[in-house]
Amino acid sequence: MIKILKNTIIKVKGSKKADNEISPYIFSHFIEDIRDFMDGMLAYVLKDMDFEEEDICHRGVSGSWYPVTNGKNTKYALEPAAYLHSGNSQKISMISDDCAYSGIAQRISVKGNVEYSIKMYARSSPELNNINIEIFDCEKNKRLAGTVVQLPCHDWQECECRLEISEDCSNAEFRVGVNSAEYPWRDSVSTGMLWIDHVSMLPADNVAYVKKEVYEYIEALKPRMLRFGGNVISAYHWQYGVGPFYQRPNMYNEAWGGMSNKYFGTDEFIELCRKLDAEPMICINAGSGTPEEAVQWIEYCNGASNTPMGALRAKNGHVEPYNVQYWQVGNEIFGEWQVGHCNAEEYGKRCAEFSRAMKKADPGILLIGCGDVVPEWNGTLLEKAGEYLDFVAIHIYHGYGRLGMDKSSSDEEKFKGIVSFPEVTRHILNATTDIINSNPKYRHIKYAITEYNTMYLPNTIRKGLPDEHTLEAGVAVAANLNEFIRNSSMVAITNFSDLVNGWTGGCIRVGDSCSDQSKGRVPGWSGKDSVVYGTPAYYILQIYAQKDIAYMVDTDINCEKYSVEAKGNDVDLIDLPIIDSVACLNRAGTILTLFAANRSLEDVEVHIELEGFNSGKEVEMWELTGEHYRDINHALDTGRIKPKTSKAEGSHFVLKAHSVYAIDFKILL
């Protein structure tokens, strides 16, 4: 028998509407070149397109590639790239007497009934004027598509062809090579050699270089702002991410290992923002970079085409300025994991130096200082640089460690700890708000929570499925969004971390090996390595962003309480309401939306009283629920946790255990 907790009353007080509007930028997201983020988001099918990765298997080929030959004497080697290009060139040396096929290949996943554009930059010895490009179904040993590309001369040249794949295949092979049995030659000093400097494969249905399906998921989130930054930014030099793709240098990702993705730089980021009608925010390199470099980046984005960097932007095909307004001065400089890490005193001076130079370059920009959850850091930062800043950034990742919990803690206690996200956020913000209000020099400053999410046990010791993707995590994110709305007089920007795959619980998932869901398995094990789906948190973020809300309206709630047994923590987690709710009114005053997160493991009967509002009988209800709070969506079951909408009447509702609701009341004027 299901237990239902009763006697919960939520009073919405129409006479107490907030004066300030809720910032639309509370519903924003975060892009970072981390782990499988770019592979998941971008539409490029192939990896190591410039043969930039090392020959990890000592076979003479780069990274994800492997040799394919039935010859006895074919040799492979990585050689210098073509003139002005980066990465390496892949050399394949063949002996004609072998009468063999010699080439390289890579495992890929392709979609049926989609045309792919294949670009290759190559050269060969004169007798090799035809190169085969083919795609095979590895399981059926079936050729899905293929063509022959001609190389009419010995020098480097770009070749382009198009292939249409007839059917979906998650276990396909892309192959490029030469068949010496068809084109025999007399072996000599310079025969039988093929060099490939670049090869890429892009589906025609991509949107701003993003996978069509991923773009549609992002678009449904209605992101008001996208942030470009993260740990990688402290060793990132923006000028290497603009201009022709071939000429962009390959850079080692000093934050996360491997090579950085050079195919998504400033221009591609802005293009995606424009497509989504999202405001761009750029985090500059204040770790290993200089104020001069930051100023040049601003000029590249905002300068007229007759300025040096504006002229470079125009040369790259973008004559009109981008007018990027929001700029963050460094990322997590307080952390030892960050390139350029320093103490608060040094960062405060550094931030002031950067800020003065950046404001001088463009007085209209808005600057975000790199804050911390530790108020002492923020106090020093504001004292040194507060007069130049418009926002202070704080990253809030909530998990067991903050509460002194570990794997030995009971599941129920861990649930209570994670869904107490809003109280932790409130504690963190209140400490710095007191500092902000203490001095008129920086009393104007607001918060930019440029990264937030739940964070459970460290990835290195996690066992089983990742908790960041559970319904429980979705409940925590919803309650935390309620707290952001309650603090909307101070909180101007929040960016959920991450958008796609990547760190912790990226809300859009691509593939079957993301974020340790199947640690130790080779991507594609499920036959679903291209599947795209949303986590429970995705649907929470989506509904909050889609609702027409402008002003918070005060609420009083009378319900049962719970407490968290936190250790070594000064956050007050005693007698917390099991229902976390916030009410919002649209600008016209015609729709009142009540967001409610049931932080209990029991169903709760709720009576909602609207004081000062004349509402109709019928309400629209959005609900996200599931059988168990640890349920997740995954590659083999992408729709286990999905929202439902319904219509209801009256003011009495049952909110199911560990669930989230958005209830719309029509207000009669």
N, C-alpha and C positions, 0 to 999 in steps of 0.2 A: 504493500500500500504506500502510495506516494504521500509524504508528509508535506503539508502546506502551512507555511508561516503566515499568520494573519495580523491584523491590527496595524498595518503599515499605511500611513497617510502622508501624501505629498501635497503640500499647499503651494500653489503658484500665486504670487502676490503681484497683481497687475499694477498696483500703485508704486511698486519699486522696480522700475525699469532703469537699467544703467544708462548713464549719459553718453558714454563712449560707444562707438560701433565696434563690433567684433572684427578684427583684422582678417581679411580674406587669406592673408599669408600664413595663418595658422594651419592651413591645409596645404602644406608644401612638402617637397621631397628632395632627395639627395642622390647625386650621381658621383661614383668614385671608381677609379680603375683599381679594382681589388678582386683578387681570386677569379671567380667565374662570372663576375658582373658583366664585363664587356662581351665575353663569349655568349652570355645569355641574352643580352640586349641587342647587340649589333647583328645585322643580317648576313654578314660575311660567312660563307660556309666553311672556308679553309682556314687553318691556323698556320703560323709561321710562313706568312705569304711572302716575306722577303728573306726567308731562310736565315732569320736572325737568331734563332735559338741554337744552343751548342749541339754538337754531335754526341749526345748523351750515351748512345749505344755503340759508339766507335765503329760505325759502318760507313762513315763518310757522308752522312746525310743529316739534315737539320731536324731537331726536335720531333715534331709530330709526323714527319715524313719517314718512309722506309723504302728501301730499294726493291724493284720488281724486275727480275731478269731471269732468263733461262740460259744465259750465256756463261761460258767458263772463264772469260777474261774481261768481263765488264768491271770497270773500276769507278768508284765514286769519291768525290772530294769537295770540300767547301773552299771556294776561292774568293778573292776580293769582288765586291759588288761592281756593277757597271759605273761608268763615269757619272759623278754627282748623285749616285744612289747610295742607300744605306743597307745594312744587313750584309749578306753574303750572296754570292752566286753559286748555284749548284752545278757542279761539273759532272758529266757522265761521259766516260771514255769507253768506246766499243771497238771490238775487233771484228772485221767483216767476215772472216772465215768461220766465226761462231754461228752465223746465220740465225741470230737470236733477236728476241725482243729485249730492249733495255730501257728502263725508265724509273720513275719514282711514283709513289702512291700515298694516299692518305685516306683513312676511314672518315666518312661523312654521313650526314643524314639529309635527304632531299624530299621535296614535296612534289606530288604529281600535278600535272597540268599547269605548271609554272615554268616560264622561260627564265633561263639563267644567262647572265652576261659573264663571259670568262675573258679576263685580260691576262696577257702574258708578255713579259719582256725577256727576249731571248736572242741568242745568236748561235751559230753552228759552223762547222767546217763545210766547205762549199757543196760537197756531195749530199749533205743531209738537208734537203730543202723541204721536206715534209715531216711534220710532227703529229702524232696521233694523240687526241684528247678523248678519253672515254670514261664512262661511268657504268659501273657494274653493280648488280645486286649480289652481295657476297654469299647469301644463303642459298639463292636459287642458281648461282653461277650464270646469271643472265645479264646480257648487255642492255642497259637501259637507254643509253644515248651515246653518240660519238660523232666526231668530225675530224677532218684533217686540216691542219693549219700550215700554210706555206711560209717558208723563210727564204725569200728570193735572193738575199745577199748575206755576206759573211759578218757584217757589222750588227751591233745591237739594234733591235727594233721592237716596237710594241705591236703585238698581234691581238686581235679581238675576235671572238666568235660567240655565237649564241646557241644554246642547247635547250630543248624542251623535254622535260622528263615526263614520261607517260604515267607513272604511278608513284605513290609514296614508298619510300624505302628508308628505314632507320638504320640499316646495316649495309650501306653502300660504300663503294670505293671509287675515289677519283684517281685517274691514272693518266700520266703524261709521259710519252716516250717515243722511241723509234724502233722500227722493225727492220733489221739489217737483211733479213731474208728477202724482203720486198725491194730494197734499195741497196744492192751489193756495191762495193767499191774496192779499189785496190788499196790495201793498207800502206800508209806512208807516214811521213813526219807529222802531218797535220790532217789527219782524216779520222772520222768516227767520233768526233767530239761535239757535245751539245752542252751549252751553258744556259741555265734558266736563272734570271735575276729576280723575277717576281711572277707570281701567279695568284690570281684572285677569282672568286666565283660569287656573284651577287644576284639574288633573285629580283626579277623585275618588279615584284609587288612590294619592295622595301619602301619604307616611309622615312625619309631623312636618314638613310642608312640603318634604320632600326627594323627588326623583324616586324612584318605586318601584324602578326598576332600579338606581339608584345606591345607595339604601338597602340593597338586598340585597347589593351588592358590599361596602359598608362593614360590614354585619353579619357577612359571611363572614370579615372580617379579625379578628374578635373584639377590637376595640380596648379595652384596659383603661382607657385615659384619653384624653380629648380636650382639647386646649389651644386656647383662644380668645385670639388675640393677633396678633403679627407687627408689621411696620413701621407698619401703619395705626393701631395702638393708641396710638402716641405723640401722635396728634392726635385721638383718639377720646374722646368724652364719653358715658359709658354711659347717662345719663339720657335722651339723645335716641333711644336704641334700645329703649325700653320704652313700654308703653301702647298705646292704639289705633293701628293702622297709619296711618290718615289723619292723625292728629295728630303723628306723629313727623316732625321736621324732616328735610329732605333736606340731607345734609352732603357737602361736597367731600372726596374721598379724597386727602388731601395727600401720602400716600406714593406712590400709584400712578396718580393722575390719575382723571378722571371722577368720578361721584357714588358715594358709598358706598351699600351696600345696606341700607336701613333695615328690611327685612322679616326680617332675621335678627339679633336682638339677644339680650340676656341670657336672656329667657324661652324663646325658641325654641332657643337653645343648650342650655339645661338640659333642655328637653323631648326633644331629640335624644339627649342623654347618658342620660337615664332610659330611653328606648326601647331603647338599645343596652346598657344596664347598664354604662355607662362612667363612670368618675370624672371630674368636670369640673375643669379647671384654668383659671383666669382670669388673664390678664396685664393689670395695671392701667396706666394712663397716668401714667408717671413722667417723661414728656418735657415736655408742656405742661400736665399736670394738677397737682393739689395733694393733699396728704395728706387734707384734708377730703373731697375728691371720692372718694378711694379708700375712706375710712371709710364714706361713704354707700353705696358699691357693696357693701361687705361687709354693711352693715346691710340693704340691699335683699335680698341673697341669704340671709343667716343670721339676721336679726333677727326677733323675735316680731312678730305682727301688731299689737301695741299700740305699737310703736316707729314713728317717723315714716316711715322707708323701708320697714319691714315692712308698715305700713298701705298704702303705695303698692303694694307687691307684691300684697297681698290685694285691693286695689281692681282690680288688673289680672287678677284671677282665680286667684291662687295663694296661698291662705291659709297653708299650711304652709311653714316655712322650707326653703330648698334645701340648707342645710348644706354649702356649698362649702368644702372644707378647704385646697386648694392654690391659692396666689396668688403670681404672679411680679411682682416690683417693677420693671417697665419692660422694654423690649425693645431690645437692642443700642444702648444709650445711648453706647457707645464709638464708634459709627460716624457719620461726617459726613452720611450719608444719613438720619439719624434726627432727627426733630423733638425739640429739647431736648438735642441732643448736647453732651457736656461731657467734661472729663478725669476720670481715675480718682479724684482727690482730691475733686472736687466731687460726683461720683456717689456716692462712699462716704458723704459727709455727707448727701446727699439720700436715699440708701437707708436710712440709719439713722433719719432723720426720719420717712420713710414707715413704716418697720417698727415704730417705737415706737407710732405712732398706730394702725396696723392691728392690732397685737397687743393694744393696749389695748381696741380695739373688740370683738375676739373673741380671747381668749387661746388658743383651741383650734386656730386656723388654723396652717398650715405655710407658711413664706415661702421664696421662691426669689430669690436675688440675681442681678443681671444680670452674668455673668462674660464672659470673652473667651478666645480661644485664646492670648492673650498673658499669660503668668503674672504679669508685673509689675502689670498691671491688677488681676488677682485678688488679689494680695497686698495692694494698697492697699485694695481693697473689703473684704477680710476683716478687715483691721486697723481699719477705720472702722465696719463694720457686722456683722462675723462673729458676734458674740454674739447678734444678733437673728435670724439666718438659720438655716434648716434644710438648705437646698441652695444650691449655686451653679450657675447655668445656663451652659452653654457650647454654642455653635452650631458644628457641624463640617461644613463643606461642602468636599469633597475634589475637587480637579481639577488640571488641568495647571499652572495658575499657581503653585501651591504648590511644584511640582517644577521650575520653570524651563523647562517645555516649551511649545511652541506648535504651530501647524499644520504647521510644517516637520519636526517630530519624526516618526520612523517610527511606523507603526501598531502594530508589535510593542512598541516602547518605550512608547508611550502606553498600550497594554493593560496592560503590567507596572506602569506608574505608577498607573493607576486601581485595579487590584485590590490594591494595597498600602495600601488604605484602613485596615485594622486597625493597621498599624504607625504610620501617621500619627496615628490616634486615641490609640494607646498613648503616643506621644511627648507629645502635647498634655496628656493627663490626668496623666501621671507628673510633669510639671513643677509642676502645681498641687497634686497630692497631697503632694508634699514640703512645700509651703507650709502646707497644711491640718494636716499632722502635726507641724509645728514649734511649734505654740502650743496649749495646752490650752483656750484661750478659744474656739477654733473647730474643735477636733479632731472634734467631733460631725458636722460637715457632710459631706453626700454630694453626688453629682453628679446634676443634672437636665439631660440633653442635650436641650433643648427644641426643637432643630431639627438635623437632619442629613440629608445626601444626597450623592450625587455632583454635581459641578458642572463642566461642561466649558468650552469656550470661551465667552466672553461672547455673549449672544444677538444683539448688534448686529453681530457679524462672523461668526456661524455660517453655514455653507453646508450645504445638504442636510438630512438628517434629524437630529433631536436625539439626541445620544448618551445623554442621561439615561434614555432608554427602552430601551436595548439589553440584550441578554443579558449583555454585558460589565458593564454597570452593576449588573445583578442579582447577578452573582458578587461584585462589590465590596461590595454591601449585605449579602450573606450573610456574607462574611468579617468585615465590621464588626460585625454582630450577634454573631458568635462572640466578638469582642473585648469587647463589652459584657457578655456572659455571663461571660467570663473575669475581668472586673473587677466582678462583681456584688456584691462586698463594699463597693464604693464607688459604683457606678452604680445609682441607684434608679429613674430615669425616663429614657426616651428617646422623642422624638416625631419620627416620620418626616415630612419636609417635601417636598411637600404631600400632602394627602389626595386632592383632586380638582383636576385641571388646575392652574392657578395657576403658581407659581414653579418653575423647574427641572423636575424629573421627578415631578410628581404621580402617585401610583401608580394611581389610577383615572382613566381618560381618558373624556371625554364630547365627542363631536363629531369633526369632521374638520379643524379649524383650530387645535387647541390647541398651545400652546408651540412655535410656529413649525414644526410638522410640515409645513405647507404655506403657508409665509409668502408673503403677497401675494395669496392666493386668498380669495375671498369664502366665508364659512362656508356649507356646504351644497353645495359644488361637486361632492362625491362622491355626493350623494343619501343620505348617511349622517350628517347633522349631528346626529342624536339617538342615534347608536350609543354604547353603553357597553361598555368593555372594560378589562382589566387589563394593566399593563406586566409584564415579567419580574420586576421588583422587587416588584410586587403579590403575585405567587405566592410569592415568598420570604417576605415579611412574613406572609402568610397561614399558611404551614406552620409557621413558628417560633411563631406565636401559638397555633396549634391543638394543638401537641404538649403532652403532659402531662409537664412538666419542673418540678423543684423544687430540685435540688442539682446543682452542677457536680462532675464527677469528673475528676481529673487525667489528662492524656494525655501520652504521649511519642510523638514522630513522627520517623521516620527516612526522609527522602526527598530527592530532588534539590532543588537551590537555584537561585534566580535573584537578580539584582541590578538595581537601577534607577539609571540615569545621571541623577540629580537634580542640578540646578545651583542654587547659592546657597541651599542648604537644609541645616539642621543635623539633619535626621531621618536615622537610620541605616537605609538601605535596601539593605544588602549581605547576601548569603547568606540570603535569605528562603525559607521552605519553600514549595514549589509547592502543597502541600495545606494548607489552613487548616482545622483541625478543633477541635471541642469536644464533650465528652461530658456528658450530663445524665441524672440518675436521677429518676424520679417519687417522690412522697412515700411511696408504699407500698413502694418498692423492687422493683417487679415489671417495670418497663420501663426499659431503658437506650436513650437516643436519641443517636446520633452524627450531628452535623451536619458535613458536609465540603464545602468549596468547592475545586474544582480550578482553581488559578490558572495553569495551564499551557495552551499551545496544542496539547498532545499528550494522548492518552489515558494514564491512569496505572493500573497494576495495583496493588491495595492488599491487604495482608493485615492483618486486624484481630485483635489478641490481647486477650482480656478476662481480666485478672488479678484473681482473687478473686471472680469471678462464675461461676455455673453457669447457662448459657443453653441454651435449646432450639436445635434445628438450624435451624428456619425463621425467617426474618427478613422484615420488611416494609420495602420500599424505595420512597422517594419521590425522583423525579428531575426536574430541570429542565435541559433541554439543547437544543441547536439546531445547525444546520449551520455557522453562522458566528457569531462573538462579537459582530458588529455587527447581527445580526438583531433586528428589533423587531416588535411588534404594532402595527397601525394600523387606521384606519377601514375600509379595504378588505380587510384580512386580520387579523382580531382574534385568531385562534387559532394564529398561526405558532409562538409560544413558549408552550406550556402544559405543566403537569406531568403526569407519568405515575406510576402506582403499580404495584408488582409484588411478588411473593413470591419469595424465593430461599432457598437453603440454603448452609451453610458459612460460611467466614470470608474467602474470597477474592473480590474484586470488581474490576471494571474501571470506573473513574470516567472518563467521557468528558471530552474537552477542554472547557475553559471552561464547566463545568457545576456544579450544586449538588445535594447529596444529603442526605436525612434517612433514617437507617437505624435501625429499631426492633428491639432484641433483647429477647425475653421472658426474664426472669430467673426461674429456678426457686428458690424459697425452701426 
